[in-house]
Every structure is written in C-alpha cells, then in structure tokens.
Amino acid sequence: MSQTEKRQQVLTFPDIGCAGLIAGIFLRDLGVTYIPAPSNQGAEKSAAFRSAPEDMCLPFKLFAAQLEQAWHQGANTVVMPSSRGPCRLGEFCELLRVLLRNRGCDYEWIVLDVPSDIGMKELLKRASQILPEVWRDKKHRKSLLKKLNQTRHLLKELEKFEQELRRDAGYYDKPKTASDLISDCKRELSGAGGLEDAFQIMGRYRWKKSQLQRDFSKTPVKIALTGEIFTLNEPSANMRIEDRLTELGVCLERDITLNWWIRKTLTDFIKNRSGGFGKKGNSLKNAYLPYEIGGYTKQTVEYAASAGLRGFDGVIQIFPSGCMPEIVGRAILNRVDEKEDIRVMTLVYDEMSGEAGMVTRLEAFTDMLQRARERKAGQIQ
C-alpha cells in the first residue's frame, strides 16, 4: 500500500463487561465497520498473552490477546480509554502498541484520555475519529447526541436489570433463574440490529423479570462485591464470580459499574461534581483512606466500610495480581473487618488461578456468613 493510499478504518477495542456489547449496538446503528473483541476463553495460550511482561496484571495480558486476535480478523484501529495515577492502565496504550507492533500488529490508535487531563475539546476531537465522515457533519450533531444519550440509557437499563436480579436472587425459588435470564438477555442484545431493536429486547426481558416470584420469608446471605474495575466487570477475568454467588442463593451488589465509571469520568467532570457515592456512607468515607491513591481503591474502602450499615453480611474484594492500588486497599480492609464488624474476603486473580479453588472459598465464606448471622440471632450456640 502506498503512503498516499489510506486504508479503510476497521475499529476494535478491548472489552470489559458489557462495554463491547453496548458499544457494538451503537456502532452498528452508525454504520461503523468494527471487529468485536474476541472471547477471552483460551487467551492464555495466545502468543501476545505469553509475550506480555511477567509482572503485568491480568487485564493487560487479556487486552493483548484480544487485540492480536482482532488484528488477524481484519481490525486496524484500536479505540482505548486511558487514565492516570499509580494504576498502570495509563501506560497500557504505549506498552500494548510496542508489544503488538513487535508481533506484526501495526495498529493505529485512538486513545481516549480522561478529560481532566486533556480537556473536553481534545477528547471530542479524538472521539470524532471513530465516526464515519457522514456523521462528522455539523448538521448531524443533534442526531448523534440523541444516539449517544440513547446508548447511555441502554447501558443504564441493562445494568439496572442485572443489578435488580442479582440483588433479589436469594429470594427466588431457583436463584440460578437470575443468572440464566441475564445471560439470555445479553445473548439477544448481541444480535440486535441497532438501538431501537435493543430497547425492544430490554422491554421483553423487563417483563420476564417482573414475572419472577420472590419469597421474602427467606433470609439469604447478602454480599457486597468490590475491587478493581476490570476484574469486577469482566466475567472471564473473575471466573464468573457473580454467577457463582447467585447460584449459591446469595443476594449480591457490585459497587463499580461501567455507568458509574462514565459518570465519574465524564459526566461529573462536565457538571463539575465530585463523582462520589452520594450520601451513602459519607460519615465513614474518610475514616480509613482519605486520599485518592490510584484506580478506585478509595471507593473500594468506602464501600466496604459502609457495607454493614447497608445490611450486608460480608464483603468480597477482587483484583488482579500486581494491582498496586488494590494491594494497599487490601491491607486497609483488614482494619475495616475488625472495626466495622463486617467480614471481608479477598480474591486475587492471575492466569494460574483455579476455578475449583475459588468456588470452594466462596462456598466456605457464604456458609461462614450464614452461621454468623444465625449466631447473632441466637439460633445456634
């Protein structure tokens, strides 16, 4: 290809949770050519995964494997968010660029840094590179903003749908019904032709959820899930921990979601707000970690410290091996466990983690919380 010849842009992006699902619906609606991020199943066998520096965290290695596979499927441009602070996500783009180029994947990169670093004008300029030429015309700006708002609303709808099912799972006759309904909904959404089709699918599944019967005479264990954002939101990175807990009959809540991240990173920047958790647990938010130390560890500690006040029996912190901010948070949560009378378990993931061992720990932790609750109620000695 000559230097003057411009290749057609084919996008791809590392996936996290339902981000790829929702972004795909938006891009199809705009007519953008893109390659969905390949599945993480078997990623540890890929050459890019094995070529990653040994001390890099699991998210980096999974991103490398996804992007190498997407290159061989025809992608040539990566869209990727970045950040600052001790979390190494801020270095991912440059490190991935070098690693993948050495593997023959000569991508173009559209790096979406946080607006507090580069300003909103520069962020919008970079984001506009994603759009086809027709959508860059000013006369389509109103329609584009409408689609962006619809996409954000779709993400909120999907996360709310999942959160409500997870929160009530312990009250269903068959808790696994909640996991199955979430899985079926996402499967149908992956085939949606556009935003209108996606909202119709969500409407059907909201109706199905409303038909589930709950038995509030039950007293299920309630667990708050917190930790590093990628491991929290990506089932392949946490070995489907939410499904595992749901199937054990646990009522579950996860604090950091993709919509929360968008609000904290973009919306609150625009509105010049702090982006905290609101009024919940404010009296405790500075008791253990008053400063931002990178990632969202401050939120992890705040959320865990206030979990008991919000009716939870225990907290599970999860993060990938080598995540520096969450390692600090883990040490602080030991004090939270002692002083707030809330049990905290930490799970650390890497490519060597075994699913059977994780399931055993979850079962033991859940059983311990149930017995602790019964002991407090005086049902057992």
HELIX and SHEET records of a PDB file:
HELIX    1   1 ALA A   19  LEU A   30  1                                  12    
HELIX    2   2 ALA A   43  LYS A   45  5                                   3    
HELIX    3   3 ALA A   47  SER A   51  1                                   5    
HELIX    4   4 LEU A   58  HIS A   72  1                                  15    
HELIX    5   5 LEU A   89  ASN A  102  1                                  14    
HELIX    6   6 PRO A  115  ILE A  118  1                                   4    
HELIX    7   7 MET A  120  ALA A  127  1                                   8    
HELIX    8   8 SER A  128  ILE A  130  5                                   3    
HELIX    9   9 GLU A  133  ARG A  136  1                                   4    
HELIX   10  10 LYS A  138  HIS A  140  5                                   3    
HELIX   11  11 ARG A  141  ASP A  168  1                                  28    
HELIX   12  12 ALA A  169  TYR A  171  5                                   3    
HELIX   13  13 LYS A  176  LEU A  189  1                                  14    
HELIX   14  14 LEU A  195  SER A  210  1                                  16    
HELIX   15  15 ILE A  229  ASN A  233  1                                   5    
HELIX   16  16 PRO A  235  ASN A  238  1                                   4    
HELIX   17  17 ILE A  241  GLU A  247  1                                   7    
HELIX   18  18 LEU A  258  ILE A  262  1                                   5    
HELIX   19  19 ARG A  263  THR A  267  3                                   5    
HELIX   20  20 ASP A  268  ILE A  270  1                                   3    
HELIX   21  21 ASN A  282  LEU A  284  5                                   3    
HELIX   22  22 THR A  297  ALA A  305  1                                   9    
HELIX   23  23 GLY A  308  ARG A  310  5                                   3    
HELIX   24  24 MET A  324  LYS A  339  1                                  16    
HELIX   25  25 GLU A  355  LYS A  376  1                                  22    
SHEET    1   A 3 LEU A  11  THR A  12  0                                        
SHEET    2   A 3 THR A  77  PRO A  81  1                                        
SHEET    3   A 3 GLU A 108  LEU A 112  1                                        
SHEET    1   B 4 CYS A 251  ARG A 254  0                                        
SHEET    2   B 4 LYS A 222  GLY A 227  1                                        
SHEET    3   B 4 GLY A 314  PRO A 320  1                                        
SHEET    4   B 4 ARG A 343  TYR A 349  1                                        
END                                                                             
